[in-house]
Protein backbone atom coordinates (compact mmCIF):
# COMPACT_ATOMS: atom_id res chain seq x y z
CA UNK A 1 0.00 0.00 0.00
CA UNK A 2 1.17 3.52 -0.76
CA UNK A 3 1.55 6.08 2.01
CA UNK A 4 -0.15 8.96 0.24
CA UNK A 5 -0.50 11.14 3.31
CA UNK A 6 3.18 11.88 3.94
CA UNK A 7 5.17 11.56 0.71
CA UNK A 8 4.63 11.30 -3.00
CA UNK A 9 6.12 8.43 -4.96
CA UNK A 10 8.28 9.62 -7.88
CA UNK A 11 5.94 7.93 -10.35
CA UNK A 12 3.04 9.98 -9.08
CA UNK A 13 5.11 13.16 -9.32
CA UNK A 14 5.90 12.31 -12.93
CA UNK A 15 2.19 12.29 -13.76
CA UNK A 16 1.47 15.28 -11.50
CA UNK A 17 -0.93 13.23 -9.36
CA UNK A 18 -1.51 14.73 -5.94
CA UNK A 19 -2.08 13.01 -2.62
CA UNK A 20 -5.59 14.48 -2.61
CA UNK A 21 -6.38 12.85 -5.96
CA UNK A 22 -5.02 9.51 -4.77
CA UNK A 23 -7.14 9.69 -1.64
CA UNK A 24 -10.21 10.54 -3.70
CA UNK A 25 -9.88 7.66 -6.16
CA UNK A 26 -8.61 5.05 -3.73
CA UNK A 27 -5.86 2.50 -4.18
CA UNK A 28 -7.88 0.25 -6.50
CA UNK A 29 -8.39 3.04 -9.04
CA UNK A 30 -4.80 4.33 -9.15
CA UNK A 31 -4.00 2.59 -12.46
CA UNK A 32 -7.05 4.25 -14.02
CA UNK A 33 -5.83 7.67 -12.86
CA UNK A 34 -2.41 7.06 -14.40
CA UNK A 35 -4.03 5.95 -17.68
CA UNK A 36 -6.09 9.12 -17.66
CA UNK A 37 -2.92 11.20 -17.34
CA UNK A 38 -1.19 9.28 -20.14
CA UNK A 39 -4.20 9.91 -22.39
CA UNK A 40 -4.10 13.61 -21.50
CA UNK A 41 -0.44 13.82 -22.51
CA UNK A 42 -1.29 12.23 -25.85
CA UNK A 43 -4.05 14.76 -26.42
CA UNK A 44 -1.74 17.65 -25.56
CA UNK A 45 0.88 16.52 -28.07
C-alpha positions as CSV (number, residue, x, y, z in Angstrom):
1,X,0.0,0.0,0.0
2,X,1.2,3.5,-0.8
3,X,1.5,6.1,2.0
4,X,-0.1,9.0,0.2
5,X,-0.5,11.1,3.3
6,X,3.2,11.9,3.9
7,X,5.2,11.6,0.7
8,X,4.6,11.3,-3.0
9,X,6.1,8.4,-5.0
10,X,8.3,9.6,-7.9
11,X,5.9,7.9,-10.4
12,X,3.0,10.0,-9.1
13,X,5.1,13.2,-9.3
14,X,5.9,12.3,-12.9
15,X,2.2,12.3,-13.8
16,X,1.5,15.3,-11.5
17,X,-0.9,13.2,-9.4
18,X,-1.5,14.7,-5.9
19,X,-2.1,13.0,-2.6
20,X,-5.6,14.5,-2.6
21,X,-6.4,12.9,-6.0
22,X,-5.0,9.5,-4.8
23,X,-7.1,9.7,-1.6
24,X,-10.2,10.5,-3.7
25,X,-9.9,7.7,-6.2
26,X,-8.6,5.0,-3.7
27,X,-5.9,2.5,-4.2
28,X,-7.9,0.2,-6.5
29,X,-8.4,3.0,-9.0
30,X,-4.8,4.3,-9.1
31,X,-4.0,2.6,-12.5
32,X,-7.0,4.3,-14.0
33,X,-5.8,7.7,-12.9
34,X,-2.4,7.1,-14.4
35,X,-4.0,5.9,-17.7
36,X,-6.1,9.1,-17.7
37,X,-2.9,11.2,-17.3
38,X,-1.2,9.3,-20.1
39,X,-4.2,9.9,-22.4
40,X,-4.1,13.6,-21.5
41,X,-0.4,13.8,-22.5
42,X,-1.3,12.2,-25.9
43,X,-4.1,14.8,-26.4
44,X,-1.7,17.7,-25.6
45,X,0.9,16.5,-28.1
